[in-house]
Amino acid sequence: MTTNQSANGAASEADLLNFGNQPVPRRVILGPGPSSASPRVLRAMSQPIIGYLDPAFFTVLDEVSALLDRVFITNQTTMTVAGAGSAGMEAGLSSLLERGDKAIICVNGFFCERQILMCERLGIEVVRVETPYGTTVDPQRLEDALNANPDAKLVSAIHAETSAGVLQDINTLSALAHDHDALFMTDVVTSLAGTPVEFDEWEVDYAYGGSQKCLAAPPGISPVAISDRALDHIRNRKTLPSSWYLDLNLIADYWGPDHVHHHTSPVSMIYGLREALMLVAEEGLETRWTRHEKVAQALRAGLAALNLDSPVDESNRLNQLTVVSLPDEVNDQELRSALLDEYSIEVGRGLGQFAGKVIRIGLMGESCVPANVFALLGALEHILPRLGYEVPSGEAVAAASKTLAADPAPVATI
């Protein structure tokens, strides 16, 4: 027992007075999320707190919704769910489905499994359409499942599976769901503002994102879009959603023109999200997509020079999140620890089927800049030989630099 520790192990008064004196380290965040938050966003969050029913705050909400319309590319309803992306996920499942309903879940990664866990708690019958990590769902298999389950109320598929580094064709899957009179839901947590998300064009009924990835805001709020059809479905369901807090109809009423009282909105987070969306508007949505593409190309060129490959086919690779297969002699925890301890660079570990076999490198939002690619590749060149995997010296950074020289990424004005 330390001098300042009480008999029951609780912190003493002296310890409490020292809390906060240890500074939080500054990291180069290149994991699956969060990404670095823009300084402009952090400054915006320090604005004065006002009431969530203040008319001045309603103006802020209206501006956020208008900016989200542009990012989701929709003329329907956009708003936020107060909570991380998983709150947006659960809001969709609990609002669109009733106990005893049937949902078809397209499973190609760890976060698809999370949807299934939520459905089980909600009393939803789940039909799985599975494919190995690193691949996309075969539309024919989804159609077969729909034919075998004509009573399915919802189909869900993840646009950008963060655990697997895969980008999925949502347009095709959504069309199949609607051909069979099912609603369609998708996860755009990793893709929103980094890859085209065309809510109206793809006829998506509900999409939920996250503030902390390509939008470059802190985690804790989930931007969502919901179709008129889905809102009508919620309003006409037989029973009320199991969650009052995550009832999308009630949340839509708060964000709507009448601003009907619901929850206490996270005022500072809304300020931050508005500023993040302003940054997207200033940069230009298509320019932002291009930046994520070009910087990812440079990373992949550098990894190829290190003879490191990805388990994901080139046609399906996600620009924001690159999954890297590790050589047998390289322990993923030792590699990630060395990057963090020696270079203050954070990368992600493998999840599910990829656990222990890969690292995941995120290039999202403010973290998606060439300097971070060069820093990571240089660090890998130094660390990998120590772990038993020899790599050519200097070639990874040179390959990335050459790729960017031939096809430059837009300069991020963030």
Residue pairs with C-beta under 8 A, 6 or more apart in sequence:
1 7
1 9
4 11
4 12
4 14
4 15
5 11
5 12
5 15
6 12
11 19
25 344
26 344
27 340
27 344
27 345
27 346
28 36
28 343
28 344
28 345
28 346
28 367
28 372
28 375
28 376
29 35
29 36
29 346
29 362
29 367
30 345
30 346
30 347
30 361
30 362
30 363
30 367
30 372
30 376
31 346
31 347
31 348
31 360
31 361
31 362
32 162
32 163
32 190
32 321
32 348
32 360
32 362
33 162
33 189
33 190
33 210
33 212
33 213
33 219
33 362
33 364
34 212
34 213
34 218
34 219
35 212
35 213
35 214
35 216
35 362
35 364
35 365
35 366
35 367
35 368
36 216
36 365
36 366
36 367
37 212
37 216
37 217
37 218
37 272
37 366
38 216
38 217
38 275
38 276
38 279
38 365
38 366
38 414
40 275
40 279
40 414
41 216
41 217
41 218
41 272
41 275
41 276
41 279
42 218
42 272
43 275
44 271
44 272
44 274
44 275
45 218
45 268
45 269
45 271
45 272
45 275
46 268
47 268
47 271
49 267
49 268
50 56
50 57
50 267
51 57
52 264
52 265
52 267
53 259
53 261
57 265
57 267
57 270
58 259
60 270
60 271
60 274
61 255
61 259
61 265
61 270
63 274
64 80
64 270
64 273
64 274
64 277
65 78
65 79
65 255
67 274
67 277
67 278
67 280
67 281
68 78
68 79
68 80
68 223
68 225
68 277
69 75
69 78
70 280
70 281
70 285
71 192
71 193
71 197
71 215
71 223
71 277
71 280
71 285
72 78
72 192
72 197
72 199
72 207
72 223
72 225
73 196
73 197
73 198
73 199
73 200
73 201
74 199
74 200
74 225
75 200
76 199
76 200
76 225
76 226
76 227
76 228
77 225
77 226
77 227
77 228
77 231
77 252
77 255
77 256
78 223
78 224
78 225
78 226
79 223
79 224
79 226
79 251
79 252
79 254
79 255
80 221
80 222
80 223
80 224
80 255
80 270
80 273
81 87
81 88
81 91
81 208
81 221
81 222
81 224
81 246
81 248
81 251
82 220
82 221
82 222
82 263
82 265
82 266
82 269
83 220
83 221
83 222
83 246
84 210
84 212
84 219
84 220
84 221
84 222
85 187
85 189
85 208
85 209
85 210
85 222
86 114
87 222
87 246
88 189
88 208
88 209
88 210
88 222
88 223
88 224
89 111
89 114
89 115
89 118
89 187
89 208
90 118
90 243
90 246
91 208
91 222
91 224
91 243
91 246
91 247
91 248
91 251
92 156
92 185
92 206
92 208
92 224
92 248
93 103
93 115
93 118
93 119
93 122
93 124
93 154
93 156
93 185
94 118
94 122
94 241
94 242
94 243
94 246
94 247
95 234
95 241
95 243
95 246
95 247
95 248
95 249
96 153
96 154
96 183
96 185
96 205
96 206
96 230
96 233
96 234
96 248
97 103
97 119
97 122
97 124
97 153
97 154
98 237
98 238
98 239
99 122
99 123
99 124
99 239
99 242
100 123
100 124
100 125
101 124
101 125
101 153
101 154
102 124
102 125
102 126
102 127
102 149
102 151
102 152
102 153
103 119
103 124
103 125
103 126
103 127
103 152
103 153
103 154
103 155
103 156
104 126
104 127
104 129
104 142
104 145
104 146
104 149
104 152
104 154
104 155
104 156
104 177
104 182
105 112
105 115
105 116
105 119
105 126
105 127
105 128
105 129
105 156
105 157
106 112
106 129
106 131
106 137
106 142
106 155
106 156
106 157
106 158
106 168
106 173
107 113
107 116
107 128
107 129
107 130
107 131
107 137
108 130
108 131
108 132
108 133
108 134
108 135
108 136
108 137
108 158
108 161
108 164
108 166
108 168
109 133
109 158
109 161
109 162
109 163
109 164
109 166
109 351
109 352
110 161
110 162
110 163
110 164
110 351
110 352
111 158
111 161
111 162
111 163
111 187
111 189
112 156
112 157
112 158
112 161
113 352
115 156
115 187
116 126
116 128
119 125
119 126
120 126
122 242
127 145
127 148
127 149
127 152
129 137
129 141
129 142
129 145
131 137
131 138
131 141
132 353
133 161
133 163
133 164
133 166
133 311
133 352
133 353
133 354
134 164
134 165
134 166
134 310
134 311
134 312
134 313
134 316
134 323
134 354
135 164
135 166
135 312
135 313
135 316
136 166
136 167
136 168
136 169
136 316
137 157
137 168
137 173
139 169
139 172
139 173
139 176
142 155
142 157
142 173
142 176
142 177
143 176
145 152
146 152
146 155
146 176
146 177
146 179
146 180
146 182
147 180
150 180
152 180
152 182
153 182
153 183
154 177
154 182
154 183
154 184
154 185
155 173
155 174
155 176
155 177
155 182
155 183
155 184
155 185
156 184
156 185
156 186
156 187
157 168
157 170
157 173
157 184
157 186
157 187
158 168
158 186
158 187
159 167
159 168
159 170
159 186
159 187
159 188
159 190
159 191
159 195
159 197
159 207
160 166
160 167
160 168
160 187
160 188
160 189
160 190
160 191
160 195
160 318
160 320
160 321
161 168
161 190
161 318
162 189
162 190
162 321
162 360
163 350
163 351
163 352
163 354
163 360
164 312
164 323
164 354
165 310
165 312
165 317
165 318
165 321
165 322
165 323
165 360
166 312
166 316
166 317
166 318
167 191
167 195
167 316
167 317
167 318
167 319
168 316
170 186
170 202
170 204
171 198
171 201
171 202
173 184
174 184
174 186
174 202
174 203
174 204
175 203
177 183
177 184
178 184
178 203
183 205
183 206
183 229
183 230
183 233
184 203
184 204
184 205
184 206
185 204
185 205
185 206
185 207
185 208
186 204
186 206
186 207
187 207
187 208
188 197
188 207
188 208
188 209
189 208
189 209
189 210
189 213
189 222
190 210
190 213
190 214
190 318
190 320
190 321
190 364
191 197
191 209
191 214
191 318
191 320
192 209
192 210
192 213
192 214
192 215
192 223
193 214
193 215
193 280
193 285
193 288
193 365
194 213
194 214
194 288
194 289
194 292
194 319
194 320
194 364
194 365
194 368
195 214
195 289
195 292
195 318
195 319
195 320
196 289
197 207
199 207
199 225
199 227
203 227
204 225
204 227
205 226
205 227
205 229
205 230
205 233
206 224
206 225
206 226
206 227
206 230
206 248
207 224
207 225
208 222
208 223
208 224
209 215
209 222
209 223
209 224
210 219
210 221
210 222
210 223
211 217
211 218
211 219
211 220
211 221
211 222
211 223
211 269
211 272
211 273
211 276
212 218
212 219
212 220
213 320
213 362
213 364
213 365
214 288
214 292
214 320
214 364
214 365
214 368
215 223
215 273
215 276
215 277
215 280
215 365
216 276
216 279
216 364
216 365
216 366
216 367
216 414
217 269
217 272
217 273
217 275
217 276
218 269
218 272
220 266
220 269
221 266
221 269
221 270
221 273
223 273
224 248
226 248
226 252
230 248
231 248
231 249
231 252
234 241
234 247
234 248
234 249
235 249
240 247
241 247
241 248
241 249
244 250
245 263
250 260
250 262
251 262
251 263
253 260
253 262
254 260
254 261
254 262
254 263
254 265
279 413
279 414
280 288
282 413
283 291
283 410
283 412
283 413
283 414
287 410
290 409
290 410
291 368
291 409
291 410
291 412
292 319
292 320
292 363
292 364
292 368
293 319
294 404
294 407
294 408
294 409
294 410
295 319
295 363
295 368
295 369
295 370
295 373
295 404
295 409
296 317
296 319
296 320
296 322
296 363
296 368
297 403
297 407
298 370
298 373
298 400
298 401
298 403
298 404
298 409
299 322
299 361
299 363
299 373
299 376
299 377
299 400
300 310
300 317
300 322
301 399
301 400
301 402
301 403
302 373
302 377
302 396
302 397
302 399
302 400
302 403
303 309
303 310
303 322
303 324
303 377
303 396
304 399
305 392
305 395
305 396
305 398
305 399
305 400
306 377
306 380
306 381
306 384
306 391
306 392
306 395
306 396
307 391
308 324
308 325
308 326
308 327
308 380
309 324
309 325
310 317
310 322
310 323
310 324
310 325
311 323
311 325
311 354
311 357
311 358
312 318
312 323
319 363
320 362
320 363
320 364
320 368
321 360
321 361
321 362
321 363
321 364
322 360
322 361
322 362
322 363
323 350
323 354
323 358
323 359
323 360
324 358
324 359
324 360
324 361
325 357
325 358
326 332
326 335
326 357
326 358
326 359
327 389
329 387
329 388
329 389
330 384
330 387
330 388
330 389
331 387
332 349
332 350
332 356
332 357
332 358
332 359
333 349
334 387
335 359
335 383
335 384
335 387
336 346
336 347
336 349
336 359
338 383
338 386
338 387
339 345
339 346
339 347
339 376
339 379
339 380
339 383
340 346
342 379
342 383
343 375
343 379
345 375
345 376
345 379
347 359
347 360
347 361
347 362
347 376
348 359
348 360
348 361
348 362
349 355
349 356
349 359
349 360
350 356
350 357
350 358
350 359
350 360
361 376
363 372
363 373
365 414
366 412
366 414
368 412
369 409
369 412
370 400
370 404
370 409
373 400
374 397
374 400
374 401
377 396
377 397
377 400
378 396
378 397
380 391
380 396
381 391
381 393
381 394
381 396
381 397
384 390
384 391
385 391
